[in-house]
Amino acid sequence: MLTVAVTGATGAQGGATARALLSAGQAGQDVHVRALTRDPASPAAQDLRVLGAEVRKADFDDRASLDAALAGADALFAVTTPFGTDIATEIRQGRALVDAAAAAGVGHTVFTSAAHADRGTGVPHYDSKHAVEQHLRASGMDWTVIAPAAFMDNYTDGWTLEALRDGTFAWPMSADVPLTLIPAADIGAFAALALRRPAEFAGRRIDIASDELTPDAMARVLAAAAGRPIAHHEVPIHVVRRHSTDLAAMFAYFAEHGLAVDVAGLRRAYPEVGWHTFADWAAAQDWTGLLAPVAAD
């Protein structure tokens, strides 16, 4: 029995990984999922229990909780984020998680980073993930780094969703510049594959993406899926910078260097992931609910 501890199990990437592993277990593969979360009583944690996961409390800033949660685990899915905290906190927490996993004797850790984060991008939340990558490589554990491209799922939240309600795909890139994309479901499926096949994936860093489209093409896909007119509007970088210098640096990198990932090669090599195109992903969303007018307070 392979016991896999999954951090961020009630979030997007960790949740997708936990569900992919649970599906593998239901398909007869010997996998036990240990879902780690700061709030084991949350509805998302309860959903994972119903699916068959063991849920344990774990806090990156509480080493004792990490030690207890990782005891006896064979493998670990590790995810960190600076959003909601800051870059220094992400690095500190990521290193603490790696150290706890090494001390617990975890055999294989799969860390989810960001595509191109190892290329000196100057994007703060890419550089912080690369710092955690480097700490993982030096840990003595078997490791794999999966590095997702831009998240499709971000288009159903925040300022992007607000603009879509007004018929605009507001995106800080020129209409004809391609961008690689991936949904959380495909990140989870790829992570689960790497966790279940450590001999194949150990010691590798792999940028992953499911599709590549220009913002103009994305707007057309969103319009078709939502059944309403949606047109791309290029948001100036200086507007993004007023809200986040980190995200502004990321979009400036996309504009200058792109975010190239070998989508076709990944599809050929790992068909079992079940890669989703942007159109696949968009068609599966509840745009009627998402784009409904927000009632005023």
HELIX and SHEET records of a PDB file:
HELIX    1   1 ALA A   12  GLN A   26  1                                  15    
HELIX    2   2 PRO A   43  LEU A   51  1                                   9    
HELIX    3   3 ARG A   63  LEU A   70  1                                   8    
HELIX    4   4 ILE A   87  ALA A  104  1                                  18    
HELIX    5   5 PRO A  124  ARG A  137  1                                  14    
HELIX    6   6 MET A  152  THR A  156  5                                   5    
HELIX    7   7 GLY A  158  ARG A  165  1                                   8    
HELIX    8   8 ALA A  184  ARG A  196  1                                  13    
HELIX    9   9 PRO A  198  PHE A  201  1                                   4    
HELIX   10  10 PRO A  215  ALA A  226  1                                  12    
HELIX   11  11 ILE A  237  HIS A  243  1                                   7    
HELIX   12  12 THR A  245  HIS A  257  1                                  13    
HELIX   13  13 VAL A  263  ALA A  269  1                                   7    
HELIX   14  14 PRO A  271  VAL A  273  5                                   3    
HELIX   15  15 PHE A  278  ALA A  283  1                                   6    
HELIX   16  16 TRP A  287  LEU A  290  1                                   4    
SHEET    1   A 7 GLU A  54  LYS A  57  0                                        
SHEET    2   A 7 VAL A  31  THR A  37  1                                        
SHEET    3   A 7 LEU A   2  VAL A   6  1                                        
SHEET    4   A 7 ALA A  75  VAL A  79  1                                        
SHEET    5   A 7 HIS A 108  THR A 112  1                                        
SHEET    6   A 7 ASP A 142  PRO A 148  1                                        
SHEET    7   A 7 ARG A 204  ILE A 208  1                                        
SHEET    1   B 3 ALA A 150  PHE A 151  0                                        
SHEET    2   B 3 LEU A 179  ILE A 182  1                                        
SHEET    3   B 3 ASP A 211  LEU A 213 -1                                        
SHEET    1   C 2 THR A 168  TRP A 171  0                                        
SHEET    2   C 2 ALA A 231  GLU A 234  1                                        
END                                                                             
